[in-house]
Amino acid sequence: MKRTIVALALAASAPLALAQTQGVTKDEIVVGSLQDLSGPLAGFGKQLRSGLLLRAEELNEQGGVHGRKVRLIIEDDGYDPRKAVLGAQKLVNQDKIFAMVAHLGTAPNMAAMPIQFEKNVINFFPITAAREMYEPFHRLKYAFAATYYDQARHATPVLVKEKGAKKVCTVYQDDEFGLEVQRGAEAGLKTIGMDFAEKTTYKRGATDFSSQVARMKAASCDFVVLGTVIRETIGVIGESRKTGFSPTFLGTSAAYTELIHKLGGKAMDGLYATMTVQVPYLDDASQPLRFWANKYKTKFGDDPSVFSVYGYLALDSFIRAADKAGPNLTVDSFVKAMDTMSIPTDIFGSAPQNFGPQKRLGSNAARLSQIQDGRWKVISDYYAD
């Protein structure tokens, strides 16, 4: 009799156990995202938010995933790790999110992930190219962005050889981001028997690059690897143009944004940068890309950016995995789906991505674009191991 009662109790509790998967109900999947909506990268954060919202709206209009609509909750962390902790605590403990999607920035992600993982909440496709987004291995980490290290390692030797450069220099931000670019380029140069002729750094937030440019000019550099973000890329190149210093400039995806040519003007022509998805111009030659860009502008009143695309694709990839996981969506079923997940290329030109039981980075491939006549133009296929 006791065994019968226990068996009946377990059977009765089975549906309840299923219902207790955090962030998943019969009708919805609750997804969280932390963005910088008020800090130094607020422009990017707002574009990411719009991309996420557009994809969520499309999905929900089509009926959702296995009948579940996505409820998207976005919090502002101001690109501040301390605020990211508070935001993650709210999303994880109060809003009960199933997954964190497209969280912007390395330091905020590093601060938020321990809070998520303690409650079995997935960190899905963070918007940063740091290796920590998939290393060390954790079953709840999923990354899509080719690292700054690999971007520089692959592209530098190819472009140096193509340009016949003799003296390669680098200017980079004096932090982990800049070091990743410098180390990657250095590793790439070693494959062709070269090393940097000059290395120079700047502190985050710097606005004057005259001394760095003077050092590289004095070293007769004809190729410069940029471990720079937006303002610094414009500052270094602008100072170089003023002083008659005209090497080939190569940046990473941190400098791949339409803001470079919008803010820097004609002086930015000729800059190369590694990238994956392309800037979605409203008059792009590709009809599907042009259609998407105009749809975005109609909804939000602004031109889309590459960060709009990142947000859109991050949620799209999450939806693919949730769909593959089936009607019984749990963290375990999601992880199982991702363990055999392949994501094909898309209208934005992303590299195909593949995941596995021990593979948490979809692709380490990147390609090259160059600013020509005031807009980015893709000029190479993907580089990868």
C-alpha positions as CSV (number, residue, x, y, z in Angstrom):
1,M,0.0,0.0,0.0
2,K,2.8,2.4,0.9
3,R,4.6,1.7,-2.4
4,T,1.3,2.4,-4.3
5,I,0.8,5.7,-2.5
6,V,4.4,6.8,-3.2
7,A,4.1,5.8,-6.9
8,L,0.8,7.7,-7.2
9,A,2.4,10.7,-5.5
10,L,5.4,10.7,-7.9
11,A,3.1,10.4,-10.9
12,A,1.0,13.3,-9.7
13,S,4.1,15.4,-9.2
14,A,5.6,14.8,-12.7
15,P,3.6,17.6,-14.5
16,L,4.5,19.9,-11.6
17,A,8.2,19.2,-12.0
18,L,7.9,20.0,-15.7
19,A,6.1,23.3,-14.9
20,Q,8.9,24.2,-12.5
21,T,11.5,24.8,-15.2
22,Q,12.4,28.4,-14.6
23,G,11.1,30.8,-17.2
24,V,9.0,28.2,-19.1
25,T,5.2,28.0,-18.9
26,K,2.6,26.5,-21.2
27,D,2.3,29.8,-23.0
28,E,5.7,31.6,-22.8
29,I,9.5,31.5,-22.5
30,V,10.9,34.3,-20.4
31,V,14.2,35.6,-21.8
32,G,16.4,38.3,-20.2
33,S,19.0,40.6,-21.6
34,L,21.3,43.1,-20.0
35,Q,22.2,46.1,-22.2
36,D,24.0,49.4,-21.8
37,L,21.2,51.9,-22.2
38,S,22.7,54.8,-20.3
39,G,26.5,54.4,-20.3
40,P,29.4,54.7,-22.7
41,L,28.1,52.0,-25.1
42,A,24.4,53.1,-24.9
43,G,24.3,53.6,-28.7
44,F,25.2,49.9,-29.1
45,G,22.9,48.8,-26.3
46,K,19.9,50.6,-27.8
47,Q,20.6,49.1,-31.2
48,L,20.9,45.6,-29.7
49,R,17.6,46.1,-27.9
50,S,15.9,47.0,-31.1
51,G,17.2,43.9,-32.9
52,L,16.0,41.7,-30.1
53,L,12.6,43.3,-30.0
54,L,12.2,43.0,-33.8
55,R,12.9,39.2,-33.7
56,A,10.7,38.6,-30.7
57,E,7.8,40.5,-32.3
58,E,8.2,38.5,-35.6
59,L,8.2,35.2,-33.7
60,N,5.2,36.0,-31.5
61,E,3.2,37.2,-34.5
62,Q,3.8,33.7,-36.0
63,G,2.6,31.9,-32.8
64,G,5.8,31.4,-31.0
65,V,7.9,28.2,-30.4
66,H,5.8,25.1,-29.9
67,G,2.9,27.5,-28.9
68,R,5.1,29.5,-26.5
69,K,5.6,33.2,-27.1
70,V,8.9,34.8,-26.1
71,R,8.6,37.4,-23.3
72,L,11.7,39.6,-23.5
73,I,12.8,41.5,-20.4
74,I,15.6,44.0,-20.9
75,E,17.5,45.7,-18.1
76,D,20.0,48.6,-18.2
77,D,23.4,47.8,-16.6
78,G,25.1,51.0,-17.9
79,Y,28.1,48.9,-19.0
80,D,29.0,48.7,-15.3
81,P,29.8,45.3,-13.7
82,R,28.3,46.3,-10.4
83,K,25.0,47.2,-12.1
84,A,25.2,44.0,-14.1
85,V,25.2,42.0,-10.9
86,L,22.1,43.8,-9.7
87,G,20.4,43.4,-13.1
88,A,21.2,39.7,-13.2
89,Q,19.9,39.2,-9.7
90,K,16.6,40.8,-10.7
91,L,16.3,38.9,-14.0
92,V,17.3,35.5,-12.5
93,N,15.6,35.7,-9.1
94,Q,12.6,38.0,-9.6
95,D,11.7,37.7,-13.3
96,K,12.7,34.0,-13.4
97,I,14.3,34.1,-16.8
98,F,15.1,30.9,-18.7
99,A,18.1,32.3,-20.4
100,M,20.2,35.5,-20.7
101,V,20.6,36.4,-24.4
102,A,22.9,38.9,-26.1
103,H,24.3,40.5,-22.9
104,L,26.7,43.3,-24.0
105,G,30.3,43.6,-22.8
106,T,33.0,41.4,-21.4
107,A,33.2,42.7,-17.8
108,P,29.4,42.9,-17.3
109,N,29.1,39.3,-18.6
110,M,31.8,38.1,-16.2
111,A,30.0,39.7,-13.3
112,A,26.6,38.3,-14.2
113,M,27.5,34.7,-15.2
114,P,28.1,33.3,-11.7
115,I,24.6,34.6,-10.6
116,Q,23.0,32.9,-13.6
117,F,24.9,29.6,-13.3
118,E,23.9,29.3,-9.7
119,K,20.3,29.2,-10.8
120,N,20.9,27.1,-13.9
121,V,20.3,30.0,-16.3
122,I,22.0,29.8,-19.7
123,N,24.3,32.6,-21.0
124,F,23.5,32.6,-24.7
125,F,25.5,34.5,-27.4
126,P,26.9,37.4,-25.4
127,I,27.9,40.4,-27.5
128,T,31.7,40.3,-26.8
129,A,34.5,38.6,-28.6
130,A,36.3,37.6,-25.4
131,R,37.5,34.0,-25.0
132,E,36.0,33.9,-21.5
133,M,32.5,33.6,-23.1
134,Y,33.3,30.0,-23.9
135,E,36.4,29.2,-21.9
136,P,36.8,27.6,-19.5
137,F,34.1,25.1,-20.6
138,H,30.7,25.4,-18.9
139,R,27.6,23.6,-20.1
140,L,25.6,26.8,-19.9
141,K,27.9,29.0,-22.0
142,Y,27.3,29.5,-25.7
143,A,29.2,32.0,-27.8
144,F,29.1,33.0,-31.4
145,A,31.7,35.7,-31.9
146,A,35.2,35.0,-33.3
147,T,37.6,36.2,-30.7
148,Y,39.7,39.3,-31.1
149,Y,42.7,37.1,-30.8
150,D,41.7,34.9,-33.7
151,Q,40.5,37.8,-35.8
152,A,43.9,39.4,-35.6
153,R,45.8,36.1,-35.8
154,H,44.1,35.1,-39.1
155,A,43.8,38.5,-40.9
156,T,47.2,40.2,-40.1
157,P,49.6,37.9,-41.9
158,V,47.3,37.6,-44.9
159,L,46.9,41.4,-45.4
160,V,50.6,42.1,-44.5
161,K,51.7,39.7,-47.3
162,E,49.1,41.1,-49.7
163,K,50.3,44.7,-49.1
164,G,54.0,43.7,-49.1
165,A,54.4,45.5,-45.8
166,K,58.0,45.6,-44.4
167,K,57.4,47.2,-40.9
168,V,54.3,46.2,-38.9
169,C,53.4,48.2,-35.8
170,T,50.5,48.2,-33.4
171,V,48.7,50.7,-31.2
172,Y,46.3,49.2,-28.7
173,Q,44.3,49.9,-25.6
174,D,46.1,49.1,-22.4
175,D,43.7,46.5,-21.2
176,E,42.7,42.9,-21.8
177,F,40.9,43.8,-25.1
178,G,43.9,45.6,-26.5
179,L,46.3,42.8,-25.4
180,E,44.1,40.2,-27.1
181,V,44.4,42.0,-30.4
182,Q,48.2,42.6,-29.9
183,R,48.8,38.9,-29.0
184,G,46.7,37.6,-31.9
185,A,48.5,39.8,-34.4
186,E,51.9,38.8,-33.0
187,A,51.0,35.1,-33.3
188,G,49.9,35.7,-36.9
189,L,53.1,37.6,-37.8
190,K,55.2,34.7,-36.4
191,T,53.7,32.4,-39.1
192,I,55.3,34.6,-41.8
193,G,58.6,35.1,-39.9
194,M,57.8,38.7,-38.8
195,D,57.5,40.6,-35.6
196,F,56.3,44.1,-34.6
197,A,58.7,46.9,-35.4
198,E,57.0,49.1,-32.8
199,K,54.3,48.7,-30.1
200,T,52.6,51.6,-28.4
201,T,49.6,51.7,-26.1
202,Y,47.1,54.2,-24.7
203,K,44.9,54.3,-21.7
204,R,41.1,53.7,-22.0
205,G,39.4,57.0,-22.5
206,A,42.4,58.7,-24.2
207,T,41.7,61.4,-26.8
208,D,45.2,62.5,-27.8
209,F,47.2,60.1,-29.9
210,S,49.9,62.4,-31.2
211,S,52.7,60.6,-29.3
212,Q,51.7,57.2,-30.4
213,V,51.4,58.2,-34.0
214,A,54.8,60.0,-33.8
215,R,56.5,56.8,-32.5
216,M,55.0,54.7,-35.3
217,K,55.9,57.3,-37.9
218,A,59.5,57.5,-36.6
219,A,59.7,53.7,-36.9
220,S,58.7,54.0,-40.6
221,C,55.8,51.6,-40.1
222,D,53.9,50.8,-43.3
223,F,51.2,48.6,-41.6
224,V,49.4,49.3,-38.3
225,V,47.3,46.8,-36.3
226,L,44.7,48.7,-34.3
227,G,43.6,47.4,-30.9
228,T,41.1,50.3,-30.8
229,V,37.4,50.9,-30.5
230,I,35.4,53.6,-32.2
231,R,36.6,57.0,-30.9
232,E,40.2,55.8,-30.7
233,T,40.2,54.3,-34.2
234,I,39.0,57.7,-35.5
235,G,41.6,59.5,-33.3
236,V,44.6,57.5,-34.4
237,I,43.8,57.6,-38.1
238,G,42.8,61.3,-38.0
239,E,46.1,62.2,-36.3
240,S,48.0,60.1,-38.8
241,R,46.4,61.8,-41.8
242,K,47.2,65.2,-40.4
243,T,50.9,64.3,-40.1
244,G,51.2,62.7,-43.5
245,F,51.6,59.2,-42.0
246,S,49.8,56.8,-44.3
247,P,50.2,53.1,-43.5
248,T,47.7,50.4,-44.0
249,F,45.4,50.3,-41.0
250,L,43.8,47.0,-39.8
251,G,41.2,47.0,-37.0
252,T,39.0,44.3,-35.5
253,S,35.2,43.9,-35.2
254,A,35.5,46.4,-32.3
255,A,36.0,49.1,-35.0
256,Y,33.6,47.6,-37.5
257,T,30.6,50.0,-37.3
258,E,29.1,52.6,-39.5
259,L,29.9,55.1,-36.8
260,I,33.6,55.1,-38.0
261,H,32.8,56.6,-41.4
262,K,29.8,58.7,-40.1
263,L,31.9,60.4,-37.4
264,G,35.4,60.2,-38.9
265,G,34.5,61.3,-42.5
266,K,36.6,60.9,-45.5
267,A,39.8,60.4,-43.5
268,M,38.5,56.9,-42.6
269,D,38.6,55.7,-46.2
270,G,41.0,52.8,-46.6
271,L,40.6,51.3,-43.1
272,Y,40.3,47.6,-43.0
273,A,38.5,45.7,-40.2
274,T,37.7,42.1,-39.4
275,M,34.0,41.3,-39.2
276,T,31.3,38.7,-39.6
277,V,27.8,40.0,-40.3
278,Q,27.8,43.1,-42.5
279,V,26.4,46.6,-41.9
280,P,22.9,46.5,-43.2
281,Y,22.7,49.6,-45.5
282,L,19.2,50.6,-46.5
283,D,20.2,50.6,-50.2
284,D,22.2,47.3,-50.1
285,A,22.5,45.4,-53.3
286,S,21.0,42.3,-51.6
287,Q,17.2,42.5,-51.8
288,P,16.7,40.4,-48.6
289,L,19.1,42.6,-46.6
290,R,17.6,45.8,-48.0
291,F,14.1,44.6,-47.1
292,W,15.2,43.8,-43.6
293,A,17.0,47.1,-43.1
294,N,13.9,49.1,-44.3
295,K,11.6,47.0,-42.1
296,Y,13.8,47.9,-39.1
297,K,13.8,51.6,-40.0
298,T,10.0,51.6,-40.4
299,K,9.6,50.2,-36.9
300,F,12.2,52.1,-35.0
301,G,12.8,55.3,-37.0
302,D,16.5,54.7,-37.2
303,D,18.9,53.1,-39.6
304,P,19.9,49.6,-38.4
305,S,23.5,48.9,-37.4
306,V,25.7,45.8,-37.1
307,F,24.6,45.8,-33.4
308,S,21.0,45.7,-34.5
309,V,21.9,42.6,-36.4
310,Y,23.7,41.0,-33.5
311,G,20.6,41.3,-31.3
312,Y,18.3,40.0,-34.0
313,L,20.5,37.0,-34.8
314,A,21.2,36.1,-31.2
315,L,17.5,35.7,-30.4
316,D,17.0,34.0,-33.8
317,S,19.6,31.4,-32.8
318,F,18.0,30.9,-29.4
319,I,14.7,30.4,-31.1
320,R,16.2,27.7,-33.4
321,A,17.6,25.8,-30.4
322,A,14.3,26.1,-28.4
323,D,12.4,24.8,-31.4
324,K,14.8,21.9,-31.7
325,A,14.5,21.1,-28.0
326,G,10.9,20.3,-28.6
327,P,7.6,20.9,-26.7
328,N,9.2,19.8,-23.4
329,L,11.6,22.7,-23.0
330,T,14.0,22.4,-20.1
331,V,17.6,23.5,-19.6
332,D,18.6,19.9,-20.2
333,S,16.6,19.6,-23.4
334,F,18.0,22.9,-24.6
335,V,21.6,21.8,-24.0
336,K,20.9,18.5,-25.7
337,A,19.6,20.4,-28.7
338,M,22.6,22.7,-28.8
339,D,25.0,19.7,-28.6
340,T,24.1,18.8,-32.2
341,M,23.1,22.3,-33.4
342,S,24.2,23.7,-36.8
343,I,23.2,27.2,-37.8
344,P,23.6,28.0,-41.5
345,T,24.7,31.3,-43.0
346,D,22.0,34.0,-43.2
347,I,21.1,37.1,-45.2
348,F,23.8,39.1,-43.2
349,G,26.6,36.7,-44.4
350,S,27.3,35.1,-41.0
351,A,29.7,32.1,-41.1
352,P,28.0,28.7,-40.5
353,Q,28.1,27.7,-36.8
354,N,28.4,24.3,-35.2
355,F,28.2,23.3,-31.6
356,G,28.9,20.1,-29.7
357,P,29.1,18.5,-26.2
358,Q,32.5,20.1,-25.7
359,K,32.2,22.9,-28.3
360,R,30.7,26.1,-27.0
361,L,32.0,28.6,-29.7
362,G,30.0,28.3,-32.9
363,S,32.7,29.6,-35.2
364,N,36.1,31.3,-34.9
365,A,35.9,32.6,-38.5
366,A,36.1,36.3,-39.5
367,R,36.4,38.1,-42.8
368,L,37.6,41.5,-44.0
369,S,35.8,44.7,-44.9
370,Q,37.2,48.0,-46.0
371,I,35.8,51.5,-45.9
372,Q,35.5,52.6,-49.6
373,D,33.9,55.9,-50.5
374,G,32.4,56.3,-47.0
375,R,30.9,52.8,-46.5
376,W,32.0,49.4,-45.5
377,K,32.5,46.9,-48.3
378,V,33.2,43.2,-47.7
379,I,36.4,42.3,-49.5
380,S,37.3,38.7,-48.4
381,D,36.0,35.3,-47.6
382,Y,36.2,33.9,-44.1
383,Y,39.6,33.2,-42.5
384,A,39.6,30.3,-40.0
385,D,41.6,27.4,-38.7
